[in-house]
Amino acid sequence: MKILLVSNRYAPNLGSAENMVSWIAEELVARDHSVSVVCDPRVEKDRKYNGVSVITRAYPGDYDLMIIYGRGTNQKRYISLANTTKTLFYPFFSLNKTINDELLEGCGKATLLGSVTSLDREHLNALGYKDRTIHIPFGIPDIELPEVEKERAIVMVGGFPGHKHFQEVVNWWLNGHGLRFTWKLYLCGYYGFWHTSPDPSIVIVSDQGKEISYDDLQLLIAKSALLVRNTSKSAFGISILEAMRAGTAWRSTRTGAAADLNPDSVFKNILDFVIKDDPFDYLVEEGIKERTIFKAGYTIDHYITALLSHLNSNKSEIPGGKRPLISLTTNVKNEEMVLGRLLTSTKLLCEENIVVDTGSTDKTVEIAKEHGSKVAERVWRDNFDAAKNHCGDLARGIWKAHFGADEIFVGDTEETRNFLKFLPDNITCVRVPYIYSHDSVGRPLTQYNRPWFYRGNHRFLGWTHENLTGLTSENTIDYLGCTIHHWPKPGHLQQKVSRDLKVLVEECNRYHHSDAKLYYLGREYFYNKLWVEAIGVLERVLTLNNWDGEKAHACEMIADAYKVLGRIDLYLEYLHKAAKLDPESRNYWNALGMFYYHKADWKKAAVYLGAAASILKRIGEFHFIDKVILYRECVDDMLSVALYNIGDIERGLLHAERAMKLNPDDKRIINNVQLFKNALGRR
């Protein structure tokens, strides 16, 4: 698609809208769109930058889509041409009654983008925007930001001496109200400030003609305890998002777009916020809370989603005709061994295959094209959610299903398609049985229901171990009429374990650990046989709000790590903790039973294996931690041997027969059943 972005200039200017323009332009280029940014000729010249064409003159009718950012002089020129092509207008502030009504009325057929609150809707509806408004949360892209120690410092971004609130903060500081002698105040002004500081505790970070680099700004915000954002009456400030990501507390001096996140963002609250006996620890704690808000989903991906959803909403009108029911999406690199198998299994299920290649050097792309796939390219950035969301943005289907190249679909395609076709509109995600691993004869070892088919606004979130966002019990349903099987290439699991650990460590270093991510990090340390590191992380998981199934599995991994380290006492202690946390899983009762089985302590083995055998689950009731093999013949088989050795022949026969029913071809089990019958006959 040929896209025109309208901006004043194309530069990473401190805290300004141009940051967002450049990020979105480059992300759209990465998604195979042709992007030009038309800027004010007084401040820009024609050039190329990271695949984006920066130009000073354009006719919107030559483009498939025009996106107008902001309300500057250059933007106003192009608003008058909104009727010449499909147009999105993003004023870059909260859409309320402060908007210039004349400006909006001149937008013609443009669709409005912005942060729209319920109070604004009546006003916008009156201007004719009832069905032409898209809400987007604010966000920033993924940029490397190391963890840094917090300083006793406040950083103020935005404005110049003429700004009322900017001057109030400086005067408040100079008058000795608060922290002047033990804290620093960093000042970053848009349009220049003093050449020399009037007070040694005030540090001038940027001055007229000397802008701070964006990397330096990030580090400055990250190391400060509080960010004060001097907003104009409607500005938001990208620096607030940097503060949220860095775990720095923040306040803005006026209401505006920032009010969506911080309803009390008035100057008085800033003073109340910082005038405390010693606010340092309090501010750091508040910053950590803000980081949690940011992690909930304020990312650049929301912008791209909003832009592309505007196009996707009319996909039936674009070349290609009627929208397919199901689109398969997959990311690949050197998958010639398995990709053909996947695409063959889904041939009758999915009308559209979207294959995004990340640098294959084998025949992967050729195989994809042979199966009629649409192939795109993307640079791999160790970020699975971004890669999967990119695939989804390229898909036209009503439903999407993201497959790994080493997975296959098994089931009745017509029945599955009919099931999806007639679901009510409120169902936007379907979970199906997923078999992650198999034994030597192809039987499931790990099986659970996993979200698979999705539609609407769900997005993947997480660099690795990514999940679909927005899933609830009301919009998600289980379907057992098909199964997804994972059949990896030789050596894949070892490669995955090493890769996932690297990505998880980086992700957790950049952000505060979420409860789920910490569990996965501990698990990857365990899989990599880093026993001490695994124990340390998993012990922390037990103190967090993870669900009991994850905590139980964490206990089992801690137990196994201690076993390797020779601490059998702690091995047994943590297995008992696991069984207490998740008593409805066979995993931990069986582990305890088998420990005593191998010790020939038949009485204890019979007790624990008996507890395991009493737990019954059906297909669809397993979660990803369950070892499905334990719900076949093995537990009854081992229990029957333990019972035989303590002389409980009748119960032993019962469990031996149950084992034979579950695996009627096992000659050893058949012989054991006969052995029990002979023993009973001799009584």
N, C-alpha and C positions, 0 to 999 in steps of 0.2 A: 504494500500500500504506500502511496505517495502522500506524505504528511507535511504540512506547513505549520510551524510554531511561530507565533508572533510575540516578540519580547522587545524591551528597550535595548538590551545588549546581551551578549553571550559571554559571561565571565563569572567565575566563582567569587563574586563580590561578598564581602563580609555580611552575613546575616540577611541577605536580600533574596528576592524572588528568583534572581538569575541562577542561584544555586539549583533550585528545583527544576528550572527550565533545562539546564545542562544535564542533570541526572536523568530526567525523563527522556530527553532527546537521545542520549547515548543508550539508554535501556531499550528504546524503541528500535534503534539501529541494531542492537544485539538480537532483537526479535525479527530481524529480516525486513524491516520497513525502511523505505527511503525517506530521510528526514532533512528538511531545510529549516533554519531558523532565520526569519527576517527581522532585522534590527534597525534601530534608528541610525541613519547614515551619518549623523553628527558625532556619534560615539563609536561606531563600528565600521569595519571595512570587510569586503568579501574575502573569505578564507575557508579552509577546511580544518576541522578540529575533531579528532577521534571518530572519524567516519561521518560527522555531521557537517552539512554545508551551511556556513554562516554567510548570509546574503543581506543586501541592503534594499532590495526591491523585488517584489513578487506579485503575481496575479493569482488570487486564490482559486479562480476557476480552473487553473492548471493542476490542481491537487485534489486528491480524494477526500481529504479532511483538513480543516484548518482549526488549530487550537490557539486561542487568544489568551495570554497570561497577563493579568494586571490591567491597570486603567491609565497607563501613561499616554504620552502624545502619540507614539507609534501605534499602540494598540487601538486608540480611537480612530486612526486612519483606516484600519482594516475592519473595524466593526461595521462600517458602512458598506462593506463588501460581503457581509455574512450571507447574503442570499445567493451568492455565486457558487457556493459549495456547501457541503455538510460542515457545520461549525460548532465548536464547543467554546464557550466563553467562561474563563475562570478568573474572576476579579481578584482572587487570592486573599479573601477576607470573609468574615462571617456575613452572610447575605441577610441584611436587615434593612430597616427603614433609612439607614444612613446612605444606602446606595443611591446614586444619581439616577432617578427614575427615567430621565431623558436618555441616559446612556443605555439602560436596559431596553427601552422602547425602540431604540435604534438598532437593536441586535437582529431584527428580522426573525429568521427561523432558527437562530442559534439555540443550542441546548445549554443550560446554565449548570456549571459545576461549582461546588462550594460546600461549606460546612453549614447546613441549613437546620436551624432549630425550629421547634413547633411554633414559636412566637412569630417567626418570619413568614410562615406559609401563607397566611391570609394576604399579606402584602404582596408576595410574589404571585399568588393566584390572581389577584386583581390586575396585575400587569400582564397576565396571559401566560404565566409559566407553570400552570398547574401540572401539566404532563411533560414538562421539559426541564426538570431539575434533577440532578444526580448528586447525592450526598457523598462526599469523600472525607474520611478522617485524614488528619495530617500525618506526615511521615518523612523519614529520611532513609537513604540507602545504606547498605552494609559497607562501612569503612573501618579499616583496622584502627582500634583504639586500645592501647595497652592499659592494664590496671595501674593506677598511680595512687600514692598516698594523698589523702586530703590535707590541704593546708588551711590554716586559720585565715581564710581570705574570702572576700566577696568580689565577684567579677560583674561589672555592669556593662551591658552591650546595648548599643543603639543610641542615637541622638547626638546633640551638640549643646553647648551652653544655653542656647535660646530655648531649649525644651524645658518647660516648667518642672516636670517631675525629675528630670535629669539633674537640674540645678538644686532641687530640694534635697536629693540624696547627698550631693556633694556638700551642701550647707550643713545638713544634719551631721555629716561626718566631721566636718571642720569645727563644728560647735562642741565636739567632744561627747555627743550623745551615743554612748555605746562602746565601740571596740577599737577606737582609734590607736591606742598605744600597744595593743596586743595582736591586732589583725592588720591585714593589708586590704586596700581597695584598688582593684584593677579597673581601669576605664578604657573601653573600646568604643570610640565615637565613629559614626558614619562619616561625618563631613569635617573632621579635624577637631582638635581640642587645643589646650595650651601647649606651647612648645616646651615649657618647663612646668613641673608639678608644684602647686602652691603648698604642699605638705609632704614630708618624707614618707608618710604612710600611704600616700596615693601614688600608684604606678601608672604612668601613661603608656598604654600598650600600642595604640595606633594614633597617628597624628595626620594632619592634612598632607595628602600626597604620599602617605606611607601606610598602606593597609597591611594588617596582620595576615599571615597566610592562614588558610583554613585548617591545616594540620596543627599549627600553633594554637589557633583558637580552640580546637578540640581539646588539646592537652591542658590549656588554661582552664577551661570549664571543668574538665575532669578532676583537676587537683584542687579546685576551689570548693568551699563548703556550701556556697549559695550563689546562684545566678540571679541578678536583677535585670529584667529585660525591659528597657524603656520603650514601650510600644507607642506608636501613634494611635489615633482613635480606632483604627480598624486592623492594624497589623498583627501578625502572629509571631514571627521570629523563629527562624530555623534553629537559633541557639537554644531555645527552650527544649527542642527535641534532642539536641546534643546533651543537654543537662539530664534529661530523662534517661537517656541511654547510659550516661556515665555515672548515674547514681548521685547526681548533685541536686540538692533542693533548689527550687526556683520560685520566683514570683514575678508578675508583670505589673507595670505601673498603671495600666488602664485596661478596661474591658475591651473586647474585640474578639477576634477569632480564638484567642487563647482562653476566653471565658468558657469555651466548650469543655476544657480540661480543668480549669481553675476558676470556678464561679466567683470566688472572692478576690479576684485579682485587681485590687485597688491599692493605692499607695499606703493607706493607713495600715493595711494588713502586713505590708512589708515591714513597717516599723515594729508592729506587734510581734512579728515573726522573729526578728533578730535581736530585740532588746530583752535579753534574758541574762541571768547571772553568768552563765557560760553556755552559749547556744551551740557550741561546736558539735558535741555528740548528738544533740537533738537534730541539728541540721543534717548530719550524716545519715541519721536514722530516717528522716523525711526523704532524703535523696534515694535511699534504697527502696522506699515505697513507690517513689516516682518511677524508678527503673522497672518495677513490677508492672506498673501501668503501661509503660512503653512496650514491654515484652508481650503484653496482651494483644498487640497487633498494629501499632503505629509504624508502618514501614512504607517504603517507596512502592512496594508491591500494590498497595491499595490504590495509588494513583493510576498505575498501569492498568489495574483491573477495571477501574472506573472508565478510563478512556476506551479500553477495548470492549467493555461490556456495552458501551454505546453502539459500537459497530456490530457486536454479536447479536444484539437485540433485533437487528434487521438482516440476519444472515440468510434468511429464506429469499431475500431480494437480491443478494449479491451473486456473481457468477457461480454456477454450480447447482442452482435450482433449489429444490426442496431440501430442508435440513435432514440429515441422517438421524435415525433413532439413537444409535450408539456409535461413538468414536473411540477407537483404541488409541492410546497415547503411550509412547515409551521413549526413554533416553538410552542411547546405545554408544558403545565404543568397543570395537573388535569383538563382535558377537556373532561371527559367521557360523560358529558351531551350533548355536541355539535359536537364532532369530527366525529362521525359516520354520522351525517347529512351532513357535508361538503363533506366527501369522497363519499357518495352516490350521491350527486349532480354533482360531477366531474368524476364519474366512466367512462362515455363514452367520456369525453373531454380529459383526461390526461392518457397517458399510464404508467406514472411513478409517484409515490407519495413518496416524501422525507419528513419524519416526524422526527424532532429533538426534543427530550424530554429533559427538563431542571429540572427534579427531581419530576416527578409525583408519587403520592402515591395511586392513584385510578386505574381504569382499562383503562386509556388512551392508554398505550403502547399495551395492549392486543387488544383493538379495532382497533388501527392502523394496527396491523399485520393481523387481521381478514380481513381487506380490501386490503391486499396485499402490504402494504406500506413497504418501506425500513426505518428502525428505527435506528437512531443514538442518542447518548447522548452528552450533552454539559452542562458545568456549566454556570448558568445564572449570568451575570455580569452587569445588568442594562444598557445594551448597545444594542439597537435594530438593528442598522445597522450591527454590527459585527455578531449578531445572524442570520440575514437574509442573509448576504453574505456567512456565513458558509453553510446554506442550499443550496444556489445557487451553491457553489463550489462542492457540492455532487451530483448535478443533472446532468443528461446526455442529457437532452432534447435540441432540437434546440431552442425552446422557453421555457421560464420559467414564472411561475405565482405564486407569493407569496400570500397565503391566510392566514387570521387569522382563527383559529379553529371555531370561531363563525360567519363565513361568508358562504354564499352558492352561487353557480352559477345557474343562471336561463337563459335559452335561447336554441337555436337550436345548439346542439353540432356539428353536421355535417357541418352546414353552417359556424360556427365559425372556425372550423378546416380548412375548405377550404379557408376561408378568409386569415388565417395566412399562409397557405401552399404556396399560390401564390403571396404573397406580394413581391415587388422588394427588392433587397439586401440592398438598401439604407434606407429602413424603418426598424428600430430596436426597436421601442416601439409603442404599441397600447393602446390608452386610451378607456375605456368603461364606461358607466353610473354606478355610485356607489351610492347606497342608504344607508346612514349611520344610519338613524333613521326613525321610522314609527309611525303613530298614532295608536289609539286603535283598528282600523279595518284594519290595515296593509297597509295603504296608505303612500307614502313617505313624510317625513317631511323635510329631508335634502338629496339633490341629486345633484351630479356633476360628470363630467367626470374625471376619475382618471387613471394615467398610470398603466397598469396592466400586459399585456404580454410584455416581453422584451427579447432581445437576444444580443449577442456581449459583449462589454466591460462595459456596464452600471453596476454601483455598488450603493448600498444604502449608504447614508451618513447622520449621525446625531444620537445621542444617543436615542432620541425620536423625534416624528414628522419627521422621516427620509424621505428623498426623493431620487429618482434615479438621479444619476449624468449623465451629458452628453446629456441631452434632448434638442433638438432644433426643430424649426418648420419644418426643412427639414427631420428629421429622425423620427418624431412622427406623427401618424395619428389617427383619431377617428373612432370607430366602434360602431354602435348602435344596433347590432343584438343580444346582450346579456346584462345581467345586473348582477352586484354583489350586494347581499343584506347582510347587517350586522344585525344579530339577536343575541344580547348579552345575556348572562346568567343573571338571576336576581342578582342585586347588583354589576354587573361588572363595570358599568359606574362610580359608586362611588369609587370603588377600583382603577380604571384607573386614575381618576382625582387626587387622592392622590399620586399614584405612579408616574404619569407624572410630577407632581410638584416637587417631590423629585429629580427625574432624571434631570429635566431642571435646577433647582437651582444649582445642582452640576456641570452640563455641562457649564453653564454660568459663574460660579465662576472660573472654570479652564481655560476658554478661554474668550477672549473679545467677547461681545455679537455681533452676526450678527444681521442684521435688522430683518430677519425672526424669529430667535430664541427669540429675545426680545418680538416680538408680541406674540409668543406662551407662553412665560413666563407670560406676563401680562394676557393672557387668562386663564392660569391655576390658577393664583391668584384669578381671578374673579370666576371661577368655584368652587374654594374652599372657596368662600365668604370672602376672605381677601380683603375687599373693598379698604382700604387705600393703601395697597401694590399694588393692581391692578391699581388704578388711577395713582400712581407714575410711574410705569413701562410703562403703556399705553400712558401717556403724553409724555414720551421719544420717543415712536414709532412715534408719530405725527411729530417729528423733523427729522426723518431718511428717507431713500430712499425706504421705503416699497411702494408697489403699492397702488393706491387709494382705492381699495376694502378693503384691510387690514386696512388702516387708517380709513376708514369709519366704519368698524366693531369695531375698537378700540374706536372710538368716541361713538358708541352705548353702548359698555360695560362701558365706563366712565360715560355715562349718566345714565345707570341703577344703577351703584354703587352710584352715587350722589342721585338718587331717594331713595334708601334704607337709605341713610344717612340724608334724609329729605331736600336736596337742590333741590327743584323743578325747581328753576330758572336755575341752571346749568344743570339739566336734559334736559330741553327744548333747552338750548343753544347748548349742544353737539349733540342732535338729529338733529338740523338744520345743524350743521357742517357736520354730517354724510351724510345727504341728498345732501349737496352741493358737497361733495367729490365723491359720487357715485349716481348720480341722476337717473341712469338706473336700480336701485334696488328698489323693493317694500318695503323692510324691514323698511326703516326709514320714508317714507311717511306714511306707515300704522301705525307705532308706534305713530307718531304725531297725526294722525287721531283718533286712539283709545283713546289717552289721552283726547282729547276734547269730544269724544263720551261718555266716562264715566263721564265727567263733564256736559253732556247734552248741550254743546255748539255746536249746530247742524250745524251752518254755517261754523265754522272752521273745524269741523269734515268732512263735505261734501267736503271742499276744499282739505284737505290733502288726504282723502280716494279717492277722484276723481283723484288726481295725481297718487296715487298708482295703481288704476284700469286701467289707461291709459298705463301702462308699461306691455308689453306682451313678454313672453319668451317661447321658445319651449324646448323640451327635447334635451339635448346636449348643450344648451346655458347657463345652470346654472353653477355658480362656488360654491365652498364649503361654502361660507358665506350665499348664498341665502336660505331663508326659503321657501321651495317648497310649503308648505301648503298655502302660501299667493297667489299662482297662481291658486288656486282652487276657491271654491265658497265664501270663507269667506269675502274677500274684497268687492265684489259686494253686498253681503248680508248686511254687515254693512253700506255700502254706501247708499243702498236703504232705510234703516231705517232713516238715517240722512236726506236724500232728502224728505222723507215723512213728517218729522217733520218741515221742512221749507216750505212745501207746493208745492214742485216741483214733482208733482205726475207722470208726463209723464216720466221724467228721472228716477224716482224711479222705475217705472214699468219696464223700459228697463233693469236696473241693477238687479232687482228681477228676471226677466226672464233669464238673463245670469247666475245668481246664481243657478236657478232651472235646467238649462241645464247642468251645471257642477256637480250638485248633485240632480238628479231627484227623489230620494227616500226620501228626507228630508221633512217631513210633515209640519214643521213650515214654510219653504220657500214656499211650495206649497200654504199654507194658506195666506202668505203675498202677493203672486202674485194675488190671488183672491181678497184680500183686496184692492190692487191698482186698479184692474179692476172695483170693485164696486165703489170706489171713483171717478174714471173717468166717470162712468155711471151716477153718481149723478150730474155731471156738466152740 
